[in-house]
Amino acid sequence: MPRQVDYEDRRRRIAEAVCTLIAHSGMEAVSLRDVAAQANVSMGAVQRCFRTKEDMLLFALEHISQQVSERANRRIAATATPEAAATLLSHTLAELALLDEESKTQAHVWLAFVTHAPASEKLAAVLHDTYVKLHGLVAWLIRYGQDTREVHRHLDPDREAHTLLALADGLTVHVLAGHHAPATALAILQRHIDHLMENPSDGG
């Protein structure tokens, strides 16, 4: 009998190969031949999984978007206690900013997709949907902090979520560019979060 092929597993392997190539050499390095070699599959296997290069890039972006969201949600699940709103917000934003060494590859890939999005409506649509979901997550955390009386109740959660996501994105770029060390970026993020709190940890 012919060996059964797990196409979803193969598609994930190809997506990871795309991300590895982008992280090392940029979006221009993503060719069918190089992706096949990186994923250790044939060029025909890549073509059977994805009709076009854009389809392959879209799936890779969805793959990394899911990874980032799952990291943030795992952090919430691991620290969710009645008094942990400030900790939840800090840890979640740190995860979304992709500042640690483990996240460096994802940060390079994310920035490459953001840079490339103006040239592709489909990529831009996936990024937009991802940001909408992340915005909802951060706004929920702020509301949770207001419910536990840790976050100032007069603040608009949606507006603050926009600000925090923009700050996290900017810090990702600054760390990748060598303008800030990850520890400095985390401190900047924490100072802003402290200003949202009823009882800031360091007086802001």
C-alpha positions as CSV (number, residue, x, y, z in Angstrom):
1,M,0.0,0.0,0.0
2,P,1.2,3.5,-0.7
3,R,2.4,5.4,2.4
4,Q,-0.3,7.8,3.8
5,V,0.8,11.4,3.7
6,D,-0.1,13.8,6.5
7,Y,-0.7,16.9,4.4
8,E,-1.4,19.1,7.4
9,D,1.9,18.1,9.0
10,R,3.7,18.6,5.7
11,R,2.1,22.1,5.2
12,R,3.3,23.0,8.8
13,R,6.8,21.8,7.9
14,I,6.8,23.9,4.8
15,A,5.5,26.9,6.7
16,E,8.3,26.5,9.2
17,A,10.8,26.2,6.4
18,V,9.4,29.5,4.9
19,C,9.8,31.2,8.3
20,T,13.4,29.9,8.7
21,L,14.4,31.2,5.2
22,I,12.8,34.6,5.9
23,A,14.5,34.9,9.3
24,H,17.9,34.2,7.8
25,S,17.8,35.9,4.5
26,G,14.6,37.9,4.1
27,M,11.4,37.5,2.0
28,E,13.4,37.4,-1.3
29,A,15.0,34.1,-0.2
30,V,11.7,32.3,-0.4
31,S,12.0,30.3,-3.6
32,L,10.2,27.0,-4.3
33,R,13.5,25.1,-4.5
34,D,15.0,26.5,-1.3
35,V,11.7,25.9,0.6
36,A,11.7,22.3,-0.6
37,A,15.3,21.8,0.5
38,Q,14.7,23.5,3.9
39,A,11.6,21.4,4.5
40,N,13.3,18.2,3.2
41,V,10.6,17.5,0.7
42,S,10.4,17.5,-3.1
43,M,9.5,20.5,-5.1
44,G,6.5,18.6,-6.3
45,A,5.4,18.0,-2.7
46,V,5.5,21.8,-2.1
47,Q,3.4,22.4,-5.2
48,R,0.8,19.8,-4.2
49,C,0.4,21.6,-0.8
50,F,0.3,25.1,-2.2
51,R,-0.9,26.3,-5.6
52,T,1.1,29.5,-5.6
53,K,3.9,31.2,-3.7
54,E,1.4,33.6,-2.3
55,D,-0.7,30.8,-0.9
56,M,2.4,29.4,0.7
57,L,3.3,32.8,2.3
58,L,-0.3,33.2,3.5
59,F,-0.2,29.9,5.3
60,A,3.2,30.7,6.8
61,L,1.9,34.0,8.1
62,E,-1.2,32.3,9.5
63,H,1.1,29.7,11.1
64,I,3.3,32.3,12.9
65,S,0.3,34.4,13.8
66,Q,-1.3,31.4,15.5
67,Q,2.0,30.7,17.3
68,V,2.2,34.2,18.7
69,S,-1.4,34.1,19.8
70,E,-1.0,30.7,21.5
71,R,2.1,31.9,23.4
72,A,0.1,34.9,24.8
73,N,-2.9,32.7,25.7
74,R,-0.6,30.1,27.4
75,R,0.9,32.9,29.4
76,I,-2.6,34.0,30.5
77,A,-3.6,30.5,31.4
78,A,-0.4,30.0,33.4
79,T,-0.8,33.2,35.5
80,A,-4.5,33.8,35.8
81,T,-5.3,34.5,39.4
82,P,-7.8,37.0,40.9
83,E,-5.1,39.5,41.7
84,A,-2.8,39.1,38.7
85,A,-4.2,41.6,36.2
86,A,-1.0,43.7,36.2
87,T,1.2,40.6,35.8
88,L,-1.0,39.2,33.1
89,L,-0.9,42.5,31.1
90,S,2.9,42.7,31.5
91,H,3.6,39.1,30.5
92,T,1.2,39.1,27.6
93,L,2.6,42.3,26.1
94,A,6.1,41.0,26.5
95,E,5.1,37.8,24.6
96,L,3.4,39.9,21.9
97,A,6.5,42.1,21.5
98,L,8.7,39.0,20.8
99,L,11.6,40.4,22.8
100,D,13.3,37.3,24.2
101,E,16.0,35.3,22.4
102,E,13.6,32.4,21.8
103,S,11.3,34.7,19.9
104,K,13.9,36.4,17.7
105,T,13.2,34.3,14.6
106,Q,9.5,35.0,14.9
107,A,10.2,38.7,15.3
108,H,12.3,38.8,12.1
109,V,9.6,36.9,10.2
110,W,6.8,39.0,11.6
111,L,8.5,42.2,10.6
112,A,9.2,40.9,7.1
113,F,5.5,40.1,6.6
114,V,4.5,43.6,7.9
115,T,7.0,45.2,5.5
116,H,5.7,43.1,2.6
117,A,2.0,43.6,3.4
118,P,1.5,46.8,1.3
119,A,2.4,44.8,-1.8
120,S,-0.2,42.0,-1.1
121,E,-3.8,42.6,-0.2
122,K,-4.1,39.0,1.1
123,L,-1.2,39.3,3.4
124,A,-2.4,42.6,4.6
125,A,-5.8,41.0,5.3
126,V,-4.3,38.2,7.4
127,L,-2.2,40.8,9.4
128,H,-5.3,42.9,10.0
129,D,-7.3,40.0,11.3
130,T,-4.4,39.0,13.6
131,Y,-4.1,42.5,15.0
132,V,-7.9,42.6,15.6
133,K,-7.6,39.4,17.6
134,L,-4.6,40.7,19.6
135,H,-6.3,44.0,20.2
136,G,-9.3,42.2,21.6
137,L,-7.1,40.1,23.9
138,V,-5.3,43.2,25.3
139,A,-8.5,45.2,25.7
140,W,-10.0,42.2,27.6
141,L,-7.0,42.2,29.9
142,I,-7.4,45.9,30.6
143,R,-11.1,45.4,31.4
144,Y,-10.2,42.5,33.6
145,G,-7.8,44.8,35.5
146,Q,-10.6,47.3,35.9
147,D,-12.8,44.7,37.3
148,T,-10.2,43.7,39.9
149,R,-9.6,47.5,40.6
150,E,-6.0,47.3,39.5
151,V,-6.3,49.4,36.3
152,H,-7.7,52.9,36.4
153,R,-11.4,52.7,35.7
154,H,-11.7,55.9,33.8
155,L,-9.4,54.5,31.0
156,D,-10.9,53.4,27.6
157,P,-9.7,49.8,27.2
158,D,-9.9,49.9,23.4
159,R,-7.9,53.0,23.1
160,E,-5.3,51.8,25.6
161,A,-5.1,48.4,23.7
162,H,-4.3,50.3,20.5
163,T,-1.5,52.2,22.3
164,L,0.0,49.1,23.9
165,L,0.0,47.1,20.7
166,A,1.7,50.0,18.8
167,L,4.2,50.3,21.6
168,A,4.9,46.5,21.5
169,D,5.4,46.6,17.7
170,G,7.7,49.6,17.9
171,L,9.8,47.9,20.6
172,T,10.1,44.8,18.5
173,V,11.6,46.9,15.7
174,H,13.9,48.8,18.0
175,V,15.3,45.6,19.5
176,L,15.8,44.0,16.1
177,A,17.6,47.1,14.9
178,G,19.9,47.1,17.9
179,H,18.5,50.4,19.2
180,H,17.4,48.8,22.5
181,A,18.4,45.7,24.4
182,P,15.5,43.4,25.2
183,A,15.8,44.3,28.9
184,T,15.5,48.0,28.1
185,A,12.5,47.4,25.9
186,L,10.8,45.4,28.7
187,A,11.4,48.2,31.1
188,I,9.8,50.7,28.7
189,L,6.8,48.5,28.3
190,Q,6.5,48.0,32.0
191,R,6.7,51.8,32.7
192,H,3.7,52.4,30.4
193,I,1.7,49.5,31.9
194,D,2.5,50.9,35.4
195,H,0.8,54.2,34.4
196,L,-2.4,52.3,33.8
197,M,-2.4,50.9,37.3
198,E,-4.3,52.3,40.3
199,N,-1.2,51.6,42.4
200,P,1.9,51.8,40.1
201,S,4.8,49.6,41.2
202,D,7.5,52.2,40.8
203,G,5.5,55.5,40.9
204,G,5.8,55.9,37.1
